[in-house]
Amino acid sequence: MGDVERVPVGVIGASGYGGVQLVRLLMEHPSLELVYLGGDSSAGREFSSLYPHLAHRVSQKIEAIDLDLISDRCQAVFLSLPSGLAFKMAPTLLAKGCKVLDLSADYRFSDLNTYRTWYGSDRQDHEIAETAVYGLPELYRDRIAEAQLVGCPGCYPTVSLLALAPLFKQGLIVTETAIVDAKSGTSGGGRKSQASLLLAEADSSVGAYSVARHRHTPEIEQICSDLAGHEVMVQFTPHLVPMARGILATVYATLRDPGLVREDLLTIYGAFYRSSPWVKLLPVGIYPQTKWASGTNLCYIGIEVDPRTDRVIVIAAIDNLLKGQAGQAIQCLNLMMGWEETLGLPSLGFYP
């Protein structure tokens, strides 16, 4: 960027998997400058002591969380924190003029009663929550561009909604038949000690979890309801698979018009995502694999129609830590700053 001044940004919660992805991407972004890394239990440590592979690029220490200091240094702040913490920080940062991008669930819900039901936290920031924009650019690009506060989607909702959105928006399916079967790598559980995420537990095994009660269900239903124009319910079942990163979601739903064929759906999806550079529709008979999206901000989508059952089958794959988390947050900030949404984000994956 030469002598062009870059926008100063900070990351609170820099020590987790989402945080390190943000750090890596921000260090490569041509228009952003990472000036603050914040944490609680990791405060005072060199960031490179947590992630030695970045020592040649990142010399900063993780600092204690000081909202006055952060707002003085930063024009935009990423909150990469567990749910229940961001809503305690965002109001102060917003009042001091910062743009805020929350990677937790705190600002994803338009109705805080839904948040309270599923996440259990009581809160008083209703007016601020009402200003938050759901951070899925493919659906809310114009609103994100005008926002000061963005609630970035979870990884499961991102891949599920990108697969489902045209079906609900265009009224193509019997809404109550929508089923999402999704499978995620272990990094979706975060960088923490948990038995189910241990290699000895996860290796050579696939299993469902949080069946009929996963916290991302109301998030998916909220956006599908918005698209459909009426309240809908979606059956969502997540699975843990023995890989580090990636999500594959397979969506099933009954078509309203049994005369629709695969080529019709491909045309509809192509029109719906014609201005979405991070969504890639696959040719007839090609279905996505998680490895294709690894290390990128891309979502690959494949479509099939089963004429025997009159069901559409949509298969989508993303990198859960990038398009499902850090990459999407930066995509949102690009829009908030008036830049191209592709700026500074990787589009070529690692293969094999």
N, C-alpha and C positions, 0 to 999 in steps of 0.2 A: 504493500500500500504506500510505500515511500514515505512522504511527509504528511500524509493524510492522518488526522487525529482519529484514534480509535475510541470506541465507546467503552468506558470502564464498567465491568460487571463483577459480581461476587457470587459465590456458591456457599450456602449454609447447609451443612450436612455433606461435606466434601469427602468423607472417609468411606462411604458406602459404595456399592456398585454403580448406582445412579450418579453419585458424585464424581467418581473417577472417570466415567464416560463423559460427563460434562467437562471436566478438566481437560481431557484429551482433545475433545472437539473445540473447546474454546481456545486452546493453545494454537490450533491450526486455522482459526477463523480470521479472515483478513480484515474485518471491521470491528472486532471486539478485543478488549484487553482484560485479562483476568487479573484483578487487583486485590481480591480478598478471598480467602478460604476460611470458612468457619466451622467449628465443631464444638461439641460438649466434652465428652470423655477423651477425645483425641486432641484437645486444645494444648498447644505448646509443643506438639511433635512436628518434626519435619514431615512434609507430605511424602517425600521420597522414602521415609522409613516405613511407610505403609505400602507404597507402590514403587519399589526400587527401579522398575523398568522405565519410569518417567524421570528419574533423577537427572538425566542429561538435559531436560527441558524445564523442570519445575523445581525451583529452589526455595519456594515459599514455605513458611510454617503455617500450620492450622492454628487459627487464633480463636480466643474466646468470643462468644457471640455478644457483640455490643452493637445494638441497633443504631445508636447515634453515630458511631464510628463508621458503620457499614453505609449508612445513608450519605455521610459526608464523602465517602470514596466512590460510591457506585451509582450509576444511572439506572441499572437494572440488577435485580437479585433473583437467583434461582433458589427455591426452598426445596432441597432434596432430603426430606425428613419423613419420619413415620407420621401417619395420620394422627391428628390431635395436637400438633405443635405449631403448624403453620398459621392457624387462625389466631394464635397468641402473638405473632410477630408481624403478620401482613398489615394490620391496620396502622401500626407505627411507621412502617416503611412507606406505605402509600401516602400517609400524611406528610412525610418528609420529601415527597416527590419522586420516589423510586417506582419504576415499573417492576411488578412482581409476577413471577411465574412459579406456581406451586405444583410440585410433582406428586404431592400426596392427594388424598381424597377430600381435603377440607373445603375446597372451592369448586368441586365438580357438580354439586347438586343445587338446583334452583330452589328446592324446598328443603330447608334445614331440618324439618321433621323427619324426612327420609334419611338424612345423614344421622340424626340422633338415633333412629331406630336401628340402623345397621352398624354404626360405629360407637354409639353409646356416650358421646361427649355432648354435654350441654354447653351452649355458647350464646353470646349476646351480640355478635357482630352481624345481625340480620341485614342491615342496610348495606354494609360492605359486601356481603355475600351476594346480594342482589345485583351488584355491579360486575361480578365475575363472569367471564366468558369461557365457555367450554372449549378447550384448546385442541380441537380436531380441525385443522385448517381445511381439509377437503369438504367439510360441511359448513364451517362458520368463518371462512376466510375474511370476509368483510368486517365482521364484528370484532375479530381478533385484532385487525389492523387499527381499530379505534380504542382498544382496551388498555387499561392500566393494570388490571389484575386478570390473570388467566389461570384457570384450573386445568392443568394438563391431564389428559385421560390416563387410565391405567393401561397396561400392555394388553390384557385380555379384551377390554372394551375397544381398544384401537383396532385390533385385527378383526374382531367380531363385527364392529360397526361398519368398517370399510367393506366387508363382505355383504352386510345386510342392507346398507343404506339405500341403494337404488330400488330394492324390492319393496321397502316400506314407502319411500318417497313417491314412487310411481304406482302404488297400489297393486302390485303384481301378484301378491300372495294372500292366502288366507292367513291372517296375522296370527291367529292362535296356534298355528301349526309350526311356527318357527322354532327350530332347535339348533343350538350351537354346541358342537363337540370340539373342545379345544385341548391342545397339548403343549406344555411349556417345559423348557429346560430349567435346571435347578437354580440358575441365577435369578429367576423370578422371585425366589424366596428371600433374596437379599443376602448380604454378607454377615451371617450370624450363625451361631451354633444351634442347630436344630437337627434332631435325629433323622428325620425323613430326608434331609438334604445331604447326609453323609454318603460318601462313595459306597460304603458297604451296604447301605440301605437302598440307594437309588439305582445302583448298577444292575444291569440285566433284569430290570423290572419296570413295569408300567402300572400305574394305579390312579384311580380317581380320588378326589378329595373334596371336602366341603360340598358334597352333593346336595342340590336343592337349597343351599344356604350360603353360597359364596357371595362375598360383599360386592363383587363387580356386577352381580345380576341387576340390582336396581339402577346402576349407572347405564347399563346397556338398554334397559327398558325405558329409562327417561328419554334417551335420545331417539330410540325407535318410536316412542309415542309422539315426540315432537315432529318427526318426519311423517308419520302416518296421519297426524292431525287428530288423534284420539288415543286414549290409554290402551296400551297393549302389554302383554306378558310374553316373555321369552324363556324357553327352557335352556339353561346354561349349565354345562358340566365340564369342569377343568380336570386335567390329568397331568401328572408329573412323569416326565420321560428322562432317561439317563443321558442327557447332554447338557452342556454348560449354558447355551443360549439359543434363543429362537422360540417362536410360537407358530403352530399350525392350527388353524381353525377350519372345521368343516361344518357348513351351514346347510340345513335341510328345511324345506318348506313346500307346501302344496300350492301350485299355481292356480290363480283364479281362472285363467284362460288355458284350458288344456291343449289348445292349439298352438301355443308358443313353443318354439323349438330353440335349440342351443344358439343358433345364429341370431335369432331375435334378441336373446338375452345379451349376447356379446355386443350387439349394436347399441342396446340400451345402456349397458355399462360403459361402453366407449364414449357415448355422448355425455353421460353423467360425470365422468372423470376426465373429460377432454382438457380441462384447465388444471389438472392435478399432476404435476411432474413426478411425484413420488409414488404414484400408483401405476403399476404395469400390468396390463391385461395380457394373458398368455394366449397363444393360438389354439385353435380347436384341437382337442385331444391331449393338450399339455397341461399338467397340473403342478403347482409349485412345491418346492422343497425348502425347508428352513435354511439349508446351507447356502442357497442362492442369495438370500437376503443378509447373511451374516456380515456384520461390519458396515452395513449400509442403512440409510434412512428409507429404503424402499419397501413397498408392499406389493407382493406378487399375487395376482388373482387368476384362478382358473375356474371355468364354468361348464357345467354339464346339465342336461335335462334328461330325466328318465321317463320315457313315454308310457311305460308300464304302470307307473305309480302317479304320474302327473306331478312329480316333484322336481324342483330345481335344486341343484347341488352346487354350492359355491365354496371353493377352497382358497384360503388366503394364508400367506406366510409373511412374517416380519421378524426382524431382530428385536427381541423384547426389550433390550437395553438401549436401542437407538430409536427406531420409529415408535417403539412402545414406551419410551421414556426420555432419555436425554436428547436424542436427535430431534424428536418432535418438539420438545421445549425450545430448542434453538430455532427450529422452523417457525414457531410462533413468534419468537423475539424478532426474527427477520421481518416478519409481517408488521409487527408493532413499530419497528423502526423505519418502515417504508422501503425495505430492501426486497430483492428477489428472494423467495422462500427457499431457494436451493443454495443460497450463499453459504459457503464454508462447510457444507455437509457432504458426506461420502456417498457416491452412487455406484461404486464398483466394489463388489464383495471379494472375499477371500475364498478361493476354490482350488483344490478340494478341501 
